[in-house]
Amino acid sequence: MSITLYYHPFSQPSRSVLALLNIDQLKFEGKVVDLFKGEARSPEYLKINPFGGVPFLIHNDIHLSESNAILQYLCDAFPVELRGFYGNNSDERAQVNQLLSWYQSTFDPLFSNLLVCGCNQPKIQSP
Ligand SMILES: N[C@@H](CCC(=O)N[C@@H](CS)C(=O)NCC(=O)O)C(=O)O
């Protein structure tokens, strides 16, 4: 079992994956991709992750971008260590998926916009 996570500590999607990995202290190798130096778009990094950006996970033969996909994969791949974090049945998973989708589609774009330009005060309704 070998897990490698490419991440940056200022990246919220990276931190969500780091938090899950640390819940049960899953062993992984962390590699910082320096976003401030543009490393996420460098030719070297694009060979590893053709989508660019972080987080990016490699586990055995699996190569994954997108934090939600990584979170879901880890819970499926390590059901003993991460028991319960992705729900124990379809009803519970539906609730988790709803929040993950809401975060990606609603909260994150508005919050990122606020951080970047400090305008367009978001009006967010939780699901
Ligand atoms: N939807 C993606 C968002 C990934 C993302 O936007 N990552 C940013 C850091 S928060 C990034 O790597 N930006 C650098 C770049 O795209 O060059 C996810 O959830 O993983």
The ligand as an ORCA input file, in Angstrom:
! r2SCAN-3c Opt
* xyz 0 1
  N     -12.318     21.042     -7.801
  C     -10.937     20.853     -7.463
  C     -10.298     22.200     -7.231
  C      -8.780     22.104     -7.285
  C      -8.160     23.478     -7.239
  O      -8.786     24.484     -7.629
  N      -6.937     23.541     -6.763
  C      -6.225     24.801     -6.740
  C      -5.732     25.093     -5.324
  S      -7.095     25.288     -4.194
  C      -5.005     24.710     -7.612
  O      -4.338     23.709     -7.640
  N      -4.692     25.800     -8.330
  C      -3.467     25.919     -9.068
  C      -3.662     25.836    -10.534
  O      -4.746     25.427    -10.984
  O      -2.729     26.176    -11.235
  C     -10.830     19.951     -6.238
  O     -11.781     19.933     -5.447
  O      -9.821     19.268     -6.083
*
